[in-house]
């Protein structure tokens, strides 16, 4: 009987934590860069035009469902314009729920959360071509009895010219995660993305993702920068609510001055993800 109760609690907790994306560790799919989220979640090309870049971010994801608090930060160090090293850590803390004990009485409350830390390296072969990888450790708590850990990684390459670039990547490729009642696959995917810069300050990005679970996602985003100081962004993301992120639209703004960068993104046109937002503060030199 107790084993059955624990199983029911684990299933309930999993539903709360996974929310709209019926996929293990869906936090691996959530964009945590305010600029990318404002452009529909399109992955932004990497650059090597700085010595060091660091940012911290805060947001609320899916406030109408799991209401997950997103907190994290990342730092990038460029060595001689050829090697880019990155370090990032982020946590997703969902709304707490009550765990029942004997005879349905409330035993305690539990707050599901995910945490992951990643280390990456990119090599810029020349001004047009780069390739790299990122290794990530993931820990996920669904209940007091449901904890899982996994390791995964990304591998990517990009080639481009003065006004365009194209990239291909494999993401979240690694081990399964086990919460104590069986192993579940991480949301691994293959992504193809591109960027076009027709005018100074204007950029248009697009991305198509195929998840190994059989889902398809796609995103379009645009950004316009005024004097490289003030930025306006908008995007649209097409998704699969049963296996990936749901469909949503997004907008955002940004400002940059003497190396300090402030960006914000807001999500709408989604019953599940509507009113989600992300704010980040960064500095580069």
C-alpha positions in Angstrom: 0.0 0.0 0.0 2.8 2.4 0.9 4.6 1.5 -2.3 1.5 2.3 -4.3 1.2 5.7 -2.5 4.8 6.5 -3.2 4.3 5.6 -6.9 1.2 7.9 -7.1 3.1 10.7 -5.4 6.0 10.3 -7.8 3.7 10.4 -10.8 1.9 13.5 -9.5 5.2 15.2 -8.8 6.4 14.4 -12.3 3.3 16.0 -13.8 3.9 19.1 -11.8 7.5 19.4 -12.6 7.3 18.5 -16.3 4.4 20.8 -16.8 3.4 21.4 -20.4 6.3 19.5 -21.9 5.7 15.8 -21.2 9.4 15.1 -21.4 12.0 14.3 -18.7 14.0 17.4 -17.5 12.2 19.8 -19.9 14.3 22.6 -18.3 17.0 21.6 -20.8 14.8 23.0 -23.6 14.0 26.4 -21.9 15.9 29.3 -23.4 17.8 31.1 -20.5 19.3 33.9 -22.6 17.0 36.9 -22.6 18.0 37.9 -26.1 17.3 34.4 -27.5 14.0 34.0 -25.7 12.8 37.4 -27.0 13.5 36.1 -30.5 11.4 33.0 -30.2 14.1 30.9 -28.6 16.4 30.9 -31.6 20.0 30.0 -30.6 22.3 33.0 -31.2 25.7 32.5 -33.0 28.8 32.7 -30.8 31.3 35.6 -31.2 34.9 36.1 -30.2 34.9 39.9 -30.2 35.4 40.3 -26.4 37.9 39.2 -23.8 35.4 38.3 -21.1 31.6 38.3 -20.8 29.5 37.5 -17.8 25.8 37.7 -17.1 23.2 36.7 -14.4 19.5 36.2 -15.1 16.2 35.8 -13.3 12.8 34.9 -14.5 9.4 33.1 -14.0 8.5 30.3 -16.4 5.0 29.1 -17.0 3.4 31.1 -14.2 -0.1 29.6 -15.1 1.2 26.1 -14.6 4.3 25.1 -12.7 5.4 28.7 -12.0 9.1 27.9 -12.1 11.6 30.4 -10.8 14.6 30.6 -13.1 17.9 31.7 -11.6 21.3 31.4 -13.2 24.5 32.9 -14.6 27.2 32.3 -17.1 30.7 33.5 -18.0 32.7 33.4 -21.2 36.5 33.9 -21.6 38.1 34.4 -25.0 41.7 33.4 -25.3 43.5 35.0 -28.2 40.3 35.2 -30.4 40.7 31.4 -31.1 39.5 29.7 -28.0 36.2 30.5 -26.2 35.6 28.9 -22.8 32.2 29.0 -21.1 30.9 28.1 -17.7 27.2 28.3 -16.7 25.0 27.2 -13.9 21.2 27.4 -13.6 18.3 26.3 -11.4 14.6 25.9 -12.0 12.5 25.9 -8.8 8.8 25.0 -9.2 5.9 25.8 -7.0 5.7 23.6 -3.8 3.1 20.9 -3.5 1.9 18.8 -0.5 2.9 15.2 0.0 0.3 13.0 1.7 1.1 10.4 4.3 -1.0 7.9 6.1 -4.8 8.2 5.6 -4.3 11.1 3.3 -2.9 13.5 5.9 -0.4 16.1 4.7 3.0 14.8 5.6 5.1 17.7 4.3 5.6 20.0 1.4 8.1 19.6 -1.4 9.5 22.1 -4.0 10.6 20.3 -7.2 13.7 21.7 -8.8 16.3 21.1 -11.5 19.9 22.2 -11.4 22.6 21.9 -14.0 26.1 23.1 -14.5 28.0 23.1 -17.8 31.5 23.7 -19.1 32.1 24.4 -22.8 34.9 25.1 -25.3 34.8 26.5 -28.8 37.6 26.8 -31.3 37.4 29.5 -33.9 39.3 28.0 -36.9 39.0 31.3 -38.8 36.8 34.3 -39.1 34.1 32.2 -40.8 34.1 28.8 -39.1 34.0 27.5 -35.5 33.2 24.3 -33.7 32.9 23.3 -30.1 31.2 21.2 -27.4 29.6 21.6 -24.0 29.5 19.1 -21.2 26.6 19.3 -18.7 25.7 17.6 -15.3 22.0 17.6 -14.5 20.3 17.0 -11.2 16.5 16.8 -11.0 14.2 16.5 -7.9 10.6 15.6 -8.4 9.8 14.5 -4.8 11.5 13.4 -1.6 11.7 9.9 -3.1 12.3 11.0 -6.7 15.8 12.3 -7.4 17.7 11.7 -10.6 21.0 12.7 -12.1 22.4 12.5 -15.6 25.3 13.7 -17.8 24.8 15.1 -21.3 26.5 17.3 -23.8 26.2 19.5 -26.9 28.3 19.5 -30.0 28.0 22.2 -32.6 29.6 23.9 -35.7 28.9 27.1 -37.6 30.0 28.6 -40.9 29.2 32.0 -42.2 30.1 35.1 -44.2 29.8 38.9 -43.7 26.0 38.9 -43.7 25.0 35.4 -42.9 25.8 32.3 -40.9 24.5 28.7 -40.6 24.9 26.2 -37.8 24.2 22.6 -36.9 24.1 21.2 -33.4 23.3 18.1 -31.4 22.0 19.0 -27.9 21.3 17.2 -24.6 23.0 14.0 -25.9 23.9 11.7 -23.1 22.7 9.3 -20.4 19.2 8.6 -19.3 17.9 9.9 -16.0 16.4 7.6 -13.3 14.1 8.9 -10.6 14.0 5.5 -8.8 11.1 4.0 -10.9 12.8 3.6 -14.2 15.0 5.4 -16.7 13.9 8.3 -18.9 15.6 9.8 -21.9 16.7 13.4 -21.9 15.2 15.7 -24.5 18.0 15.2 -27.0 17.7 16.9 -30.4 19.4 18.0 -33.6 19.1 21.7 -34.4 19.8 23.6 -37.7 19.9 27.4 -37.4 20.8 30.4 -39.5 21.1 34.1 -39.3 20.9 36.9 -42.0 22.1 40.4 -41.5 20.8 42.5 -44.5 21.3 45.9 -42.9 23.4 47.4 -40.2 21.7 46.7 -36.9 19.1 44.3 -38.3 19.3 40.6 -37.9 16.9 37.8 -38.7 17.3 34.3 -37.2 15.6 31.0 -37.8 16.0 27.5 -36.3 14.4 24.0 -36.7 14.8 21.4 -34.0 14.1 17.7 -34.3 13.8 15.9 -31.0 14.7 12.2 -30.9 11.3 11.6 -29.2 9.7 12.5 -32.5 8.7 16.1 -31.8 9.5 19.1 -34.1 10.1 22.7 -33.0 10.8 25.8 -35.1 11.5 29.4 -34.3 11.8 32.8 -36.1 13.2 35.9 -34.6 14.2 39.5 -35.5 16.3 42.1 -33.8 17.0 45.7 -34.6 19.7 47.7 -32.8 19.7 51.5 -32.7 23.4 52.7 -32.7 24.3 49.4 -31.1 22.9 50.7 -27.8 19.2 50.1 -27.8 17.6 46.9 -29.1 14.1 45.7 -30.0 13.3 42.0 -30.5 10.4 39.8 -31.5 9.9 36.1 -32.3 7.6 33.2 -32.7 8.2 29.6 -31.6 6.3 26.6 -33.0 6.3 23.6 -30.6 4.7 20.4 -29.5 3.0 20.6 -26.1 3.1 16.8 -25.6 6.8 16.3 -26.2 8.5 19.7 -26.3 7.9 23.4 -25.6 4.5 24.6 -26.6 3.9 27.2 -29.2 4.4 30.8 -28.1 5.3 34.4 -29.2 7.8 36.6 -27.5 9.1 40.2 -27.5 11.9 41.9 -25.7 14.1 45.0 -25.3 17.7 45.5 -24.5 20.2 48.3 -23.8 24.1 48.3 -23.9 26.4 51.0 -22.6 30.2 50.9 -21.8 30.1 47.2 -21.7 27.0 46.9 -19.4 24.1 45.0 -20.9 20.5 44.8 -19.7 18.0 42.6 -21.5 14.4 41.5 -20.9 12.0 39.1 -22.7 8.3 38.4 -22.3 6.3 35.4 -23.6 2.6 35.6 -24.7 0.1 33.8 -27.0 0.4 30.6 -25.0 -2.1 29.3 -22.5 0.6 27.4 -20.6 3.6 29.8 -21.0 1.9 33.1 -21.2 3.3 35.9 -19.0 6.6 34.1 -18.6 9.5 36.5 -18.5 13.3 36.6 -18.2 15.6 39.5 -17.3 19.4 39.5 -17.5 22.2 41.8 -16.6 25.7 41.4 -18.1 29.1 43.0 -18.6 31.6 42.4 -21.3 35.0 43.9 -22.2 
